[in-house]
């Protein structure tokens, strides 16, 4: 198994800031300090601190507000933040990835609702077959996440709306292309495994809702699905 490269100083500082945000229970809009303040506390040079800020902005963790009263603040919870459960790294296209995630998130309810209206018995057999790789990969985060994306691809292919299908599949292709390897951001393996088991049940419920076809059932399944990363 290939070993992971040691973190750079900027990556280490970014991780420290993320842990501080979590430990202090900071939420969207809360100040996290200034670049000069981080530089003084860490002892790193301005270039290293600026790179750490860039990493955190790319991940959707913080935002930088210029001018008087500006500084570094906790960002709102967007799709990149939720996908931190999923992605290990990005092939240098964080903005492209963020755009793809935002579009996918917006299209998801349309895709699932369309699948619930249009599914055939053959479609449902195909969707249930895509659940089996999730079950088999519950102990392998990378394989599990990619199996989830495969399931969503199958759901999108149910819709007869060619433009909706093409747009949604394009976002999945961008996400897959930009992603190197998936991992859980939980330090405890048991917590990571519990997360995967929960997401397995979420996706079973999503497929069951598509099979049911009732709009309220679909809406509840989508709301539960939205609460996680994949």
C-alpha positions as a LaTeX table, in Angstrom:
\begin{tabular}{lrrr}
\hline
Residue & $x$ (\AA) & $y$ (\AA) & $z$ (\AA) \\
\hline
Unk1 & 0.00 & 0.00 & 0.00 \\
Unk2 & 1.50 & 3.40 & $-0.95$ \\
Unk3 & 2.38 & 5.67 & 1.95 \\
Unk4 & 0.94 & 9.14 & 2.20 \\
Unk5 & 3.43 & 12.00 & 1.78 \\
Unk6 & 4.14 & 13.98 & 4.96 \\
Unk7 & 2.12 & 17.15 & 5.35 \\
Unk8 & 3.71 & 20.44 & 4.39 \\
Unk9 & 3.88 & 23.24 & 6.95 \\
Unk10 & 0.93 & 24.93 & 5.29 \\
Unk11 & $-1.11$ & 21.72 & 5.41 \\
Unk12 & $-0.18$ & 21.20 & 9.05 \\
Unk13 & $-1.25$ & 24.75 & 9.93 \\
Unk14 & $-4.50$ & 24.36 & 7.99 \\
Unk15 & $-5.22$ & 21.17 & 9.94 \\
Unk16 & $-4.49$ & 22.95 & 13.23 \\
Unk17 & $-6.91$ & 25.74 & 12.35 \\
Unk18 & $-9.61$ & 23.21 & 11.42 \\
Unk19 & $-9.13$ & 21.45 & 14.77 \\
Unk20 & $-9.36$ & 24.78 & 16.58 \\
Unk21 & $-12.63$ & 25.59 & 14.80 \\
Unk22 & $-14.05$ & 22.22 & 15.84 \\
Unk23 & $-12.72$ & 22.36 & 19.41 \\
Unk24 & $-14.09$ & 25.85 & 20.04 \\
Unk25 & $-17.41$ & 25.06 & 18.39 \\
Unk26 & $-17.11$ & 27.94 & 15.94 \\
Unk27 & $-19.88$ & 28.27 & 13.38 \\
Unk28 & $-20.45$ & 30.13 & 10.11 \\
Unk29 & $-19.49$ & 33.79 & 10.39 \\
Unk30 & $-17.39$ & 33.42 & 13.54 \\
Unk31 & $-13.94$ & 35.06 & 13.33 \\
Unk32 & $-10.92$ & 32.76 & 13.21 \\
Unk33 & $-8.31$ & 35.51 & 13.45 \\
Unk34 & $-6.12$ & 37.26 & 10.92 \\
Unk35 & $-3.23$ & 36.19 & 8.74 \\
Unk36 & $-0.84$ & 38.30 & 10.85 \\
Unk37 & $-2.22$ & 36.73 & 14.01 \\
Unk38 & $-1.73$ & 33.23 & 12.63 \\
Unk39 & 1.80 & 34.15 & 11.59 \\
Unk40 & 2.71 & 35.34 & 15.07 \\
Unk41 & 1.17 & 32.32 & 16.80 \\
Unk42 & 2.62 & 29.72 & 14.45 \\
Unk43 & 6.02 & 31.26 & 13.82 \\
Unk44 & 5.64 & 30.51 & 10.10 \\
Unk45 & 6.36 & 33.02 & 7.38 \\
Unk46 & 3.65 & 34.97 & 5.58 \\
Unk47 & 3.90 & 32.76 & 2.47 \\
Unk48 & 3.24 & 29.60 & 4.51 \\
Unk49 & 0.33 & 31.19 & 6.36 \\
Unk50 & $-1.15$ & 32.52 & 3.12 \\
Unk51 & $-0.94$ & 29.04 & 1.61 \\
Unk52 & $-2.70$ & 27.57 & 4.66 \\
Unk53 & $-5.48$ & 30.12 & 4.25 \\
Unk54 & $-5.76$ & 29.28 & 0.56 \\
Unk55 & $-6.09$ & 25.58 & 1.40 \\
Unk56 & $-8.86$ & 26.32 & 3.89 \\
Unk57 & $-10.68$ & 28.60 & 1.46 \\
Unk58 & $-10.46$ & 25.93 & $-1.26$ \\
Unk59 & $-11.92$ & 23.38 & 1.15 \\
Unk60 & $-14.80$ & 25.74 & 1.97 \\
Unk61 & $-13.79$ & 25.88 & 5.64 \\
Unk62 & $-13.06$ & 29.62 & 5.90 \\
Unk63 & $-13.62$ & 32.80 & 3.97 \\
Unk64 & $-11.45$ & 35.92 & 3.89 \\
Unk65 & $-13.12$ & 39.31 & 4.24 \\
Unk66 & $-10.97$ & 42.27 & 3.19 \\
Unk67 & $-11.05$ & 45.79 & 4.55 \\
Unk68 & $-11.88$ & 47.25 & 7.92 \\
Unk69 & $-13.27$ & 44.64 & 10.25 \\
Unk70 & $-12.08$ & 41.95 & 7.88 \\
Unk71 & $-10.07$ & 38.84 & 8.57 \\
Unk72 & $-10.61$ & 35.12 & 8.40 \\
Unk73 & $-14.06$ & 33.78 & 9.25 \\
Unk74 & $-15.71$ & 30.37 & 9.35 \\
Unk75 & $-17.44$ & 29.80 & 6.03 \\
Unk76 & $-21.01$ & 28.71 & 5.64 \\
Unk77 & $-21.56$ & 24.98 & 5.32 \\
Unk78 & $-21.47$ & 24.32 & 1.61 \\
Unk79 & $-21.05$ & 21.18 & $-0.45$ \\
Unk80 & $-17.26$ & 21.15 & $-0.15$ \\
Unk81 & $-17.44$ & 21.17 & 3.64 \\
Unk82 & $-19.89$ & 18.27 & 3.59 \\
Unk83 & $-17.68$ & 16.38 & 1.20 \\
Unk84 & $-14.76$ & 16.53 & 3.65 \\
Unk85 & $-16.06$ & 13.14 & 4.82 \\
Unk86 & $-15.32$ & 11.94 & 1.31 \\
Unk87 & $-12.24$ & 13.44 & $-0.30$ \\
Unk88 & $-8.62$ & 12.89 & 0.59 \\
Unk89 & $-7.26$ & 15.31 & $-1.97$ \\
Unk90 & $-8.06$ & 17.18 & $-5.13$ \\
Unk91 & $-6.09$ & 17.33 & $-8.37$ \\
Unk92 & $-5.54$ & 21.09 & $-8.10$ \\
Unk93 & $-9.07$ & 21.99 & $-9.23$ \\
Unk94 & $-10.77$ & 22.97 & $-5.99$ \\
Unk95 & $-12.90$ & 25.69 & $-7.58$ \\
Unk96 & $-14.03$ & 23.34 & $-10.36$ \\
Unk97 & $-14.84$ & 20.70 & $-7.78$ \\
Unk98 & $-16.82$ & 23.15 & $-5.65$ \\
Unk99 & $-18.83$ & 24.22 & $-8.70$ \\
Unk100 & $-19.56$ & 20.60 & $-9.64$ \\
Unk101 & $-20.67$ & 19.78 & $-6.10$ \\
Unk102 & $-22.95$ & 22.79 & $-5.93$ \\
Unk103 & $-24.57$ & 21.90 & $-9.27$ \\
Unk104 & $-24.96$ & 18.26 & $-8.28$ \\
Unk105 & $-26.59$ & 19.29 & $-5.01$ \\
Unk106 & $-29.05$ & 21.53 & $-6.84$ \\
Unk107 & $-29.92$ & 18.85 & $-9.40$ \\
Unk108 & $-30.22$ & 15.94 & $-6.93$ \\
Unk109 & $-33.90$ & 16.51 & $-5.96$ \\
Unk110 & $-34.89$ & 16.82 & $-9.64$ \\
Unk111 & $-33.01$ & 13.65 & $-10.59$ \\
Unk112 & $-34.44$ & 11.56 & $-7.74$ \\
Unk113 & $-37.99$ & 12.87 & $-8.20$ \\
Unk114 & $-37.80$ & 12.13 & $-11.92$ \\
Unk115 & $-36.50$ & 8.62 & $-11.19$ \\
Unk116 & $-39.39$ & 8.03 & $-8.78$ \\
Unk117 & $-41.88$ & 8.99 & $-11.50$ \\
Unk118 & $-40.22$ & 7.16 & $-14.37$ \\
Unk119 & $-38.66$ & 3.98 & $-12.92$ \\
Unk120 & $-39.51$ & 0.61 & $-14.34$ \\
Unk121 & $-39.16$ & $-2.80$ & $-12.75$ \\
Unk122 & $-35.89$ & $-3.23$ & $-14.65$ \\
Unk123 & $-34.63$ & 0.13 & $-13.35$ \\
Unk124 & $-35.39$ & $-0.88$ & $-9.77$ \\
Unk125 & $-33.54$ & $-4.17$ & $-10.19$ \\
Unk126 & $-30.57$ & $-2.21$ & $-11.51$ \\
Unk127 & $-30.65$ & 0.23 & $-8.60$ \\
Unk128 & $-30.88$ & $-2.53$ & $-6.02$ \\
Unk129 & $-27.96$ & $-4.30$ & $-7.67$ \\
Unk130 & $-25.92$ & $-1.10$ & $-7.23$ \\
Unk131 & $-26.55$ & $-1.32$ & $-3.47$ \\
Unk132 & $-24.62$ & $-4.57$ & $-3.23$ \\
Unk133 & $-21.19$ & $-2.97$ & $-3.84$ \\
Unk134 & $-21.98$ & $-0.52$ & $-1.02$ \\
Unk135 & $-22.68$ & $-3.43$ & 1.31 \\
Unk136 & $-19.48$ & $-5.18$ & 0.23 \\
Unk137 & $-17.35$ & $-2.03$ & 0.66 \\
Unk138 & $-18.59$ & $-0.94$ & 4.08 \\
Unk139 & $-15.06$ & $-1.47$ & 5.47 \\
Unk140 & $-13.27$ & 0.33 & 2.61 \\
Unk141 & $-14.01$ & 4.05 & 2.49 \\
Unk142 & $-12.65$ & 4.75 & $-0.97$ \\
Unk143 & $-14.50$ & 1.81 & $-2.52$ \\
Unk144 & $-17.64$ & 2.69 & $-0.57$ \\
Unk145 & $-17.73$ & 6.29 & $-1.77$ \\
Unk146 & $-17.17$ & 5.32 & $-5.37$ \\
Unk147 & $-19.91$ & 2.70 & $-5.09$ \\
Unk148 & $-22.21$ & 5.47 & $-3.86$ \\
Unk149 & $-21.35$ & 7.58 & $-6.89$ \\
Unk150 & $-22.04$ & 4.57 & $-9.11$ \\
Unk151 & $-25.48$ & 4.24 & $-7.53$ \\
Unk152 & $-26.22$ & 7.92 & $-8.16$ \\
Unk153 & $-25.11$ & 7.49 & $-11.75$ \\
Unk154 & $-27.62$ & 4.66 & $-12.13$ \\
Unk155 & $-30.37$ & 6.81 & $-10.57$ \\
Unk156 & $-29.63$ & 9.62 & $-13.02$ \\
Unk157 & $-29.88$ & 7.25 & $-15.97$ \\
Unk158 & $-33.49$ & 6.49 & $-15.06$ \\
Unk159 & $-34.72$ & 9.98 & $-15.93$ \\
Unk160 & $-36.08$ & 10.44 & $-19.47$ \\
Unk161 & $-35.02$ & 14.10 & $-19.34$ \\
Unk162 & $-31.89$ & 13.97 & $-21.47$ \\
Unk163 & $-30.59$ & 17.41 & $-20.51$ \\
Unk164 & $-31.05$ & 16.82 & $-16.77$ \\
Unk165 & $-29.37$ & 13.42 & $-17.06$ \\
Unk166 & $-26.44$ & 14.81 & $-19.03$ \\
Unk167 & $-25.88$ & 17.71 & $-16.64$ \\
Unk168 & $-25.98$ & 15.51 & $-13.56$ \\
Unk169 & $-23.69$ & 12.86 & $-15.02$ \\
Unk170 & $-21.25$ & 15.58 & $-16.04$ \\
Unk171 & $-20.99$ & 16.74 & $-12.41$ \\
Unk172 & $-20.25$ & 13.18 & $-11.28$ \\
Unk173 & $-17.56$ & 12.90 & $-13.93$ \\
Unk174 & $-15.90$ & 16.13 & $-12.72$ \\
Unk175 & $-16.05$ & 15.03 & $-9.08$ \\
Unk176 & $-14.50$ & 11.67 & $-9.94$ \\
Unk177 & $-11.82$ & 13.26 & $-12.13$ \\
Unk178 & $-10.83$ & 15.81 & $-9.50$ \\
Unk179 & $-10.75$ & 13.31 & $-6.63$ \\
Unk180 & $-7.67$ & 11.24 & $-5.92$ \\
Unk181 & $-8.72$ & 8.96 & $-3.09$ \\
Unk182 & $-11.59$ & 8.95 & $-0.65$ \\
Unk183 & $-11.23$ & 8.64 & 3.07 \\
Unk184 & $-13.14$ & 9.46 & 6.22 \\
Unk185 & $-12.07$ & 12.51 & 8.20 \\
Unk186 & $-12.95$ & 10.74 & 11.46 \\
Unk187 & $-9.94$ & 9.93 & 13.64 \\
Unk188 & $-11.65$ & 6.89 & 15.14 \\
Unk189 & $-12.04$ & 3.94 & 12.69 \\
Unk190 & $-15.19$ & 2.87 & 14.54 \\
Unk191 & $-16.73$ & 6.30 & 13.94 \\
Unk192 & $-15.84$ & 6.10 & 10.24 \\
Unk193 & $-17.37$ & 2.62 & 9.98 \\
Unk194 & $-20.53$ & 3.82 & 11.73 \\
Unk195 & $-20.76$ & 6.69 & 9.24 \\
Unk196 & $-20.55$ & 4.27 & 6.30 \\
Unk197 & $-23.19$ & 1.98 & 7.78 \\
Unk198 & $-25.48$ & 4.96 & 8.27 \\
Unk199 & $-24.93$ & 6.12 & 4.68 \\
Unk200 & $-25.66$ & 2.59 & 3.47 \\
Unk201 & $-29.05$ & 2.77 & 5.18 \\
Unk202 & $-29.62$ & 6.26 & 3.76 \\
Unk203 & $-29.07$ & 4.99 & 0.24 \\
Unk204 & $-31.25$ & 1.93 & 0.80 \\
Unk205 & $-33.98$ & 4.33 & 1.92 \\
Unk206 & $-33.40$ & 6.46 & $-1.19$ \\
Unk207 & $-33.82$ & 3.47 & $-3.49$ \\
Unk208 & $-36.89$ & 2.33 & $-1.55$ \\
Unk209 & $-38.38$ & 5.84 & $-1.92$ \\
Unk210 & $-37.81$ & 5.75 & $-5.67$ \\
Unk211 & $-39.54$ & 2.36 & $-5.75$ \\
Unk212 & $-42.43$ & 3.71 & $-3.65$ \\
Unk213 & $-42.90$ & 6.72 & $-5.91$ \\
Unk214 & $-44.73$ & 8.81 & $-3.31$ \\
Unk215 & $-43.58$ & 12.45 & $-3.32$ \\
Unk216 & $-43.58$ & 12.78 & 0.47 \\
Unk217 & $-41.57$ & 9.58 & 0.89 \\
Unk218 & $-39.07$ & 10.81 & $-1.70$ \\
Unk219 & $-38.81$ & 14.19 & 0.04 \\
Unk220 & $-38.04$ & 12.57 & 3.40 \\
Unk221 & $-35.40$ & 10.32 & 1.85 \\
Unk222 & $-33.80$ & 13.30 & 0.12 \\
Unk223 & $-33.75$ & 15.30 & 3.36 \\
Unk224 & $-31.95$ & 12.48 & 5.15 \\
Unk225 & $-29.56$ & 12.05 & 2.23 \\
Unk226 & $-28.76$ & 15.78 & 2.22 \\
Unk227 & $-27.57$ & 15.57 & 5.81 \\
Unk228 & $-24.48$ & 13.56 & 4.83 \\
Unk229 & $-21.57$ & 13.85 & 2.45 \\
Unk230 & $-22.13$ & 11.36 & $-0.36$ \\
\hline
\end{tabular}
